[in-house]
């Protein structure tokens, strides 16, 4: 009998301790429960990170950039002042990499990775390949680090190009084009592959 009483007391103590050690969960109101079940809307990326690549023979050209949107703004001559260096994208400078030498504007661009900059203006753009490919915007841009510069004439687009878009297109087995389009402006230039 005495053993039975001790067992019951021990069992009661165990249950009491176990109950006190349980963490009490806070009560959730119906409003809180409803709020937790509603997923948060995904936030749209304003300047998504994208790339463009082409392979012509054994030459590969890759462009890496952030693609800002027009968003009802005047871009060229507005958001981007004419005759000022632009990193040709958003955030980090756009970069272009080629695994082989290519020829642009009758000049050799050696194989490598380059920051890609432009100087937009109404009638003529300056296109720039700069040796410093890893920089934020144009903060560290230095004209003395330019490897290649040349001029191109912009063309008007029939439709608004909402997001900055680069295209690298194979023309034939020895040449291609690189183009960028944004707002109502298209800029295109040719390149030739070296043997």
N, C-alpha and C positions, 0 to 999 in steps of 0.2 A: 504494500500500500504506500509506504513511504517512498519507494522507488518510483511508483506511478505518479505521485504528487511532484517529485523532483523533475520527472520527465515532462509533465505538463507545464511546470514553471519555466523550464528550459525552452520548451517549444514556444511559449508565450513571449519570452524575452527575444527569441530569434525573430518571431513575426514582428514584434514591436520595433526592433532595430532595423529590420529590412524595410518596413514601411516608412520609417523616418529617413532612410538613406535615399529613397526614391526622389528624384528631382521633380518638383511640381512644374508642369508645363503651364505657361501662362494661358489664360483663357483667350480664345480668338473670337472677336466679334464677327458677325456676318459681313460687315463692311470690309474688315481686314481679310477675311477668307476670300471674298470676291476680288479684292485688289490683288491678292497673290495669284489668283488663277488667270488674270488677264495678262497676256504677254506684252512686254514693252515693244513699241514699234521700232523696227530697225531704222537706224539713222543712215540717211543716204550720204555716201562719200561724195564730196563736192568735186574733188580732183582725183579720180581713180588712177592707180598706178597700172600702166599698160606697156606693151612692147610691140615692136614690129621686126620681122626677120625675113631675109631672103637668102637663098643659096643659089649661086650661079657657078656651075662647074665646081671648083674646089674653093671658091671665095664665098665666105659667109659674112653678111652685114647684119648687125643687130642694133636696134634703137630702143632705149629704155627711157621712159618719161612719165610724168604725171599729167593727166589730161583735164585741164580746167574747162568749165562750161561758160557759155556766153551769159546765161541767166539775165536776159533783157538788158545787158549793158552794152555800151559802145566800147569795143575792144581797141582796135587800132586807131590811134589818134585820140583816144579817150583814156581807158584804163592803162593802156600801154602808150606812152608818149612816142611820137615819131622821133627818129634820129637818136634813140637811146638804146644801149645794149640790153637785150632781153635773153633770159636763159632758155627760151623756146619751150617752155612748159611751166609747171607750177612746182613750188617747193624746191627740191634739189634740182640742180642743173640737168637738163637732158644730156644723155651721153650716147655716143655712137661708137661701136667697136667693129673693126674689120680684121679678119685673120690673115689677109694678104694685102699687099699694096694695091691701091686703086688709083685711077686717074680722074680728077675732077677739074674742070676748067683748064685743061692741058697742063695740070700740075700733079705731081705724085703726092698722094697722102699715104705715108708709110703705114704698114700694118700696126694696129694698136687701138687704144681706147682714148676717146677724146670728148671733152665737154663741147656741146653743140650750142652755139649762140647765134643770134641774129641781131641786126640793127634794122628794124622795119622803118620804112618811110613810104610816102604815098606812091611814088613812081619807081622806086628801086630799093631792093633790100640788099644788105650785106650779110653773107653767110660766113660763119666763123667756126673753124675747128681749133679748139684750144687744148693744150697738153694737160691742163688741170681739169680732169673729168669729174672729180669727186668734190663738189663744192655746193654750198647752199645758195640757191638762187644765183645772183651775180655778185654776191658779197665779196668774193675773193677774186673776181675776174681781173686779169691783168693782160692787157693787150700784148705785152712783151712775150707772153706764153702762147700766142697764136701760132699755129703750125701752117694754117691755110686760110686765106680769105678770098672771097670773090663776090661779084655782084650778080643779082638775078632780078628779072622784072616780075612783079606779082601779077596774078590774074584774078579777075572777079569771079566768084562762084555764083551760079544761078540761084542757089538756095543757101539758107543759113546753115552753117556747120556748127551745131550746138557745142560739141566737145572737140577740143584740139585733137587732130588725128594725123598720125604719120603713116605713110605707106612706102614700102620698099618693093619695087616691082621689077621683075625680070623682063627685059625687052627682047633679048636674044641670048645666045650662049656666051657673049662677051661683054654685054652692057646691060645697065638697068637705070631706073630713076628712083630718086628719093623725093618725096613731097610731104609738105605739111599743109593742112587746111584748118582754118578756124574762122568763125564769124562768116564773112563773105569774101575771104582772101585765100587764094591758093598760091603756093610757092613750090616750084618743081625744078630740079636740076638733074642732069645726067651724070653717070659715072661709067668708067670702063674698067674691066678687070685686067690685071696684068698676067702675062703667061707664067 
